[in-house]
Amino acid sequence: MSNSSSSQRPWWSFGHLWLVIAGPLLVVVASFVTFYLAANGQDPVLSKSTAEVRADAPDTLTTLAPAVQARNHAATGTLPAPDAKK
């Protein structure tokens, strides 16, 4: 039986082993970074009422009308009634 030099080397001296270890380790580190960003980079909660929209915006209800109609259509599944103003 012959002893080769590769069986005498310690486990950390093999390069491909570090590739096997680095993959899962990188995923674990990335998950901690993602958790940190999610916990500390929270966006502020926006109000849903139209009363708190900027007062200096011209004709606020008209500019929000298409968005409100689309939201209502998505929630109910029915089309909004046509406006008589046209």
C-alpha positions as a Markdown table, in Angstrom:
| # | Residue | x | y | z |
|---|---|---|---|---|
| 1 | Met | 0.0 | 0.0 | 0.0 |
| 2 | Ser | 1.5 | 3.4 | -1.0 |
| 3 | Asn | 0.9 | 6.6 | 0.9 |
| 4 | Ser | 0.2 | 9.5 | -1.3 |
| 5 | Ser | 1.0 | 13.1 | -0.3 |
| 6 | Ser | -2.7 | 14.1 | -0.6 |
| 7 | Ser | -3.8 | 11.8 | 2.1 |
| 8 | Gln | -1.2 | 13.2 | 4.5 |
| 9 | Arg | -2.4 | 16.8 | 4.0 |
| 10 | Pro | -4.8 | 18.4 | 6.6 |
| 11 | Trp | -8.4 | 18.9 | 5.5 |
| 12 | Trp | -8.1 | 22.7 | 5.2 |
| 13 | Ser | -5.4 | 22.6 | 2.6 |
| 14 | Phe | -7.8 | 21.3 | -0.1 |
| 15 | Gly | -9.1 | 24.1 | -2.2 |
| 16 | His | -12.3 | 22.5 | -3.4 |
| 17 | Leu | -13.4 | 22.0 | 0.2 |
| 18 | Trp | -13.5 | 25.7 | 0.8 |
| 19 | Leu | -15.8 | 26.1 | -2.2 |
| 20 | Val | -18.1 | 23.5 | -0.7 |
| 21 | Ile | -18.1 | 25.4 | 2.7 |
| 22 | Ala | -18.3 | 28.9 | 1.1 |
| 23 | Gly | -21.6 | 28.4 | -0.7 |
| 24 | Pro | -23.8 | 27.7 | 2.4 |
| 25 | Leu | -21.8 | 30.1 | 4.5 |
| 26 | Leu | -22.4 | 32.9 | 2.0 |
| 27 | Val | -26.2 | 32.1 | 2.1 |
| 28 | Val | -26.3 | 32.3 | 5.9 |
| 29 | Val | -24.4 | 35.6 | 5.9 |
| 30 | Ala | -26.7 | 37.0 | 3.2 |
| 31 | Ser | -29.8 | 36.0 | 5.2 |
| 32 | Phe | -28.5 | 37.9 | 8.2 |
| 33 | Val | -27.8 | 41.0 | 6.1 |
| 34 | Thr | -31.3 | 40.8 | 4.6 |
| 35 | Phe | -32.8 | 40.5 | 8.1 |
| 36 | Tyr | -30.8 | 43.5 | 9.3 |
| 37 | Leu | -32.0 | 45.6 | 6.3 |
| 38 | Ala | -35.6 | 44.5 | 6.7 |
| 39 | Ala | -35.6 | 45.3 | 10.5 |
| 40 | Asn | -33.8 | 48.6 | 10.3 |
| 41 | Gly | -34.8 | 50.0 | 7.0 |
| 42 | Gln | -38.6 | 50.1 | 7.4 |
| 43 | Asp | -40.6 | 52.5 | 5.3 |
| 44 | Pro | -43.0 | 54.8 | 7.1 |
| 45 | Val | -46.6 | 53.8 | 7.1 |
| 46 | Leu | -48.7 | 55.9 | 4.8 |
| 47 | Ser | -52.2 | 57.1 | 5.6 |
| 48 | Lys | -55.0 | 55.7 | 3.4 |
| 49 | Ser | -57.3 | 58.7 | 3.9 |
| 50 | Thr | -57.6 | 61.3 | 1.1 |
| 51 | Ala | -58.1 | 64.1 | 3.8 |
| 52 | Glu | -54.5 | 64.0 | 4.7 |
| 53 | Val | -53.3 | 64.6 | 1.1 |
| 54 | Arg | -51.3 | 67.8 | 0.6 |
| 55 | Ala | -53.7 | 70.8 | 0.7 |
| 56 | Asp | -51.7 | 72.7 | -1.9 |
| 57 | Ala | -52.3 | 70.0 | -4.6 |
| 58 | Pro | -54.6 | 71.2 | -7.3 |
| 59 | Asp | -57.9 | 69.4 | -7.4 |
| 60 | Thr | -56.8 | 66.4 | -5.3 |
| 61 | Leu | -60.0 | 64.4 | -5.7 |
| 62 | Thr | -59.8 | 64.5 | -9.5 |
| 63 | Thr | -56.1 | 63.4 | -9.5 |
| 64 | Leu | -56.9 | 60.5 | -7.2 |
| 65 | Ala | -60.1 | 59.4 | -9.0 |
| 66 | Pro | -58.5 | 56.9 | -11.5 |
| 67 | Ala | -56.6 | 55.2 | -8.7 |
| 68 | Val | -59.7 | 55.0 | -6.5 |
| 69 | Gln | -61.7 | 53.6 | -9.3 |
| 70 | Ala | -59.1 | 51.0 | -10.1 |
| 71 | Arg | -58.9 | 50.0 | -6.5 |
| 72 | Asn | -62.6 | 49.6 | -6.2 |
| 73 | His | -62.8 | 47.7 | -9.4 |
| 74 | Ala | -60.1 | 45.3 | -8.2 |
| 75 | Ala | -61.8 | 44.8 | -4.9 |
| 76 | Thr | -65.4 | 44.3 | -6.1 |
| 77 | Gly | -64.9 | 43.1 | -9.7 |
| 78 | Thr | -67.6 | 45.4 | -11.0 |
| 79 | Leu | -67.0 | 48.4 | -13.3 |
| 80 | Pro | -67.7 | 51.9 | -11.9 |
| 81 | Ala | -70.7 | 53.8 | -13.2 |
| 82 | Pro | -69.9 | 56.3 | -15.9 |
| 83 | Asp | -69.7 | 59.9 | -14.8 |
| 84 | Ala | -72.5 | 62.3 | -15.8 |
| 85 | Lys | -70.0 | 65.2 | -15.9 |
| 86 | Lys | -68.5 | 64.3 | -19.3 |
